[in-house]
Amino acid sequence: MKYFLYILLALSTIMAGFNVTQIDFNAPFSEESKVALIAVLAALCVITIVFILLTSKAIERKYKERRN
């Protein structure tokens, strides 16, 4: 599962980077730019959720070590 999370993190970072290049900063709310903005926002949400999950797993691991 750890590798899957890191792959997901890498893919979402690449997706956010690609979609930032698709945004027309002269007209950021045009139809094509809206799709890119939504995709960037979705990728940032995935990145945030993966970091929360990785932090949760690290806390769980430390808790289990302390219990034993």
ChimeraX commands (.cxc) that place a marker at each C-alpha (Angstrom):
marker #1 position 0.00,0.00,0.00 radius 0.5
marker #1 position 2.91,2.31,0.73 radius 0.5
marker #1 position 4.17,2.08,-2.85 radius 0.5
marker #1 position 0.69,2.70,-4.20 radius 0.5
marker #1 position 0.44,5.91,-2.16 radius 0.5
marker #1 position 3.80,7.14,-3.42 radius 0.5
marker #1 position 2.83,6.36,-7.02 radius 0.5
marker #1 position -0.48,8.15,-6.52 radius 0.5
marker #1 position 1.37,11.13,-5.05 radius 0.5
marker #1 position 3.74,11.26,-8.01 radius 0.5
marker #1 position 0.95,10.95,-10.57 radius 0.5
marker #1 position -1.15,13.65,-8.96 radius 0.5
marker #1 position 1.87,15.98,-8.81 radius 0.5
marker #1 position 2.53,15.39,-12.51 radius 0.5
marker #1 position -1.16,15.94,-13.28 radius 0.5
marker #1 position -1.21,19.22,-11.35 radius 0.5
marker #1 position 1.95,20.40,-13.08 radius 0.5
marker #1 position 0.61,19.53,-16.52 radius 0.5
marker #1 position -2.71,21.23,-15.92 radius 0.5
marker #1 position -1.06,24.41,-14.62 radius 0.5
marker #1 position 0.53,24.70,-18.06 radius 0.5
marker #1 position -2.93,24.43,-19.66 radius 0.5
marker #1 position -4.35,27.43,-17.80 radius 0.5
marker #1 position -4.66,30.62,-19.84 radius 0.5
marker #1 position -3.69,33.23,-17.26 radius 0.5
marker #1 position -5.09,36.03,-19.44 radius 0.5
marker #1 position -8.55,34.44,-19.21 radius 0.5
marker #1 position -8.45,32.00,-16.29 radius 0.5
marker #1 position -12.23,31.48,-16.25 radius 0.5
marker #1 position -12.64,30.60,-19.91 radius 0.5
marker #1 position -14.05,27.16,-20.66 radius 0.5
marker #1 position -10.73,25.37,-21.26 radius 0.5
marker #1 position -9.07,27.03,-18.30 radius 0.5
marker #1 position -11.94,26.04,-16.01 radius 0.5
marker #1 position -11.28,22.39,-16.75 radius 0.5
marker #1 position -7.58,22.85,-16.03 radius 0.5
marker #1 position -8.32,24.72,-12.80 radius 0.5
marker #1 position -10.67,21.98,-11.63 radius 0.5
marker #1 position -8.06,19.32,-12.46 radius 0.5
marker #1 position -5.37,21.23,-10.54 radius 0.5
marker #1 position -7.69,21.56,-7.56 radius 0.5
marker #1 position -8.52,17.84,-7.69 radius 0.5
marker #1 position -4.84,16.93,-7.85 radius 0.5
marker #1 position -4.08,19.17,-4.86 radius 0.5
marker #1 position -6.89,17.48,-2.93 radius 0.5
marker #1 position -5.41,14.06,-3.71 radius 0.5
marker #1 position -1.96,15.22,-2.61 radius 0.5
marker #1 position -3.40,16.53,0.67 radius 0.5
marker #1 position -5.32,13.34,1.35 radius 0.5
marker #1 position -2.29,11.15,0.62 radius 0.5
marker #1 position -0.12,13.21,2.98 radius 0.5
marker #1 position -2.78,12.89,5.69 radius 0.5
marker #1 position -2.91,9.13,5.16 radius 0.5
marker #1 position 0.89,8.80,5.26 radius 0.5
marker #1 position 1.01,10.83,8.47 radius 0.5
marker #1 position -1.73,8.67,9.97 radius 0.5
marker #1 position 0.17,5.49,9.08 radius 0.5
marker #1 position 3.36,6.88,10.67 radius 0.5
marker #1 position 1.48,7.75,13.88 radius 0.5
marker #1 position -0.12,4.30,13.92 radius 0.5
marker #1 position 3.28,2.64,13.50 radius 0.5
marker #1 position 4.79,4.67,16.36 radius 0.5
marker #1 position 1.79,3.90,18.56 radius 0.5
marker #1 position 2.16,0.16,17.93 radius 0.5
marker #1 position 5.90,0.33,18.67 radius 0.5
marker #1 position 5.25,2.11,21.93 radius 0.5
marker #1 position 2.60,-0.42,22.99 radius 0.5
marker #1 position 4.99,-3.34,22.58 radius 0.5
marker link #1:1,2 radius 0.2
marker link #1:2,3 radius 0.2
marker link #1:3,4 radius 0.2
marker link #1:4,5 radius 0.2
marker link #1:5,6 radius 0.2
marker link #1:6,7 radius 0.2
marker link #1:7,8 radius 0.2
marker link #1:8,9 radius 0.2
marker link #1:9,10 radius 0.2
marker link #1:10,11 radius 0.2
marker link #1:11,12 radius 0.2
marker link #1:12,13 radius 0.2
marker link #1:13,14 radius 0.2
marker link #1:14,15 radius 0.2
marker link #1:15,16 radius 0.2
marker link #1:16,17 radius 0.2
marker link #1:17,18 radius 0.2
marker link #1:18,19 radius 0.2
marker link #1:19,20 radius 0.2
marker link #1:20,21 radius 0.2
marker link #1:21,22 radius 0.2
marker link #1:22,23 radius 0.2
marker link #1:23,24 radius 0.2
marker link #1:24,25 radius 0.2
marker link #1:25,26 radius 0.2
marker link #1:26,27 radius 0.2
marker link #1:27,28 radius 0.2
marker link #1:28,29 radius 0.2
marker link #1:29,30 radius 0.2
marker link #1:30,31 radius 0.2
marker link #1:31,32 radius 0.2
marker link #1:32,33 radius 0.2
marker link #1:33,34 radius 0.2
marker link #1:34,35 radius 0.2
marker link #1:35,36 radius 0.2
marker link #1:36,37 radius 0.2
marker link #1:37,38 radius 0.2
marker link #1:38,39 radius 0.2
marker link #1:39,40 radius 0.2
marker link #1:40,41 radius 0.2
marker link #1:41,42 radius 0.2
marker link #1:42,43 radius 0.2
marker link #1:43,44 radius 0.2
marker link #1:44,45 radius 0.2
marker link #1:45,46 radius 0.2
marker link #1:46,47 radius 0.2
marker link #1:47,48 radius 0.2
marker link #1:48,49 radius 0.2
marker link #1:49,50 radius 0.2
marker link #1:50,51 radius 0.2
marker link #1:51,52 radius 0.2
marker link #1:52,53 radius 0.2
marker link #1:53,54 radius 0.2
marker link #1:54,55 radius 0.2
marker link #1:55,56 radius 0.2
marker link #1:56,57 radius 0.2
marker link #1:57,58 radius 0.2
marker link #1:58,59 radius 0.2
marker link #1:59,60 radius 0.2
marker link #1:60,61 radius 0.2
marker link #1:61,62 radius 0.2
marker link #1:62,63 radius 0.2
marker link #1:63,64 radius 0.2
marker link #1:64,65 radius 0.2
marker link #1:65,66 radius 0.2
marker link #1:66,67 radius 0.2
marker link #1:67,68 radius 0.2
view
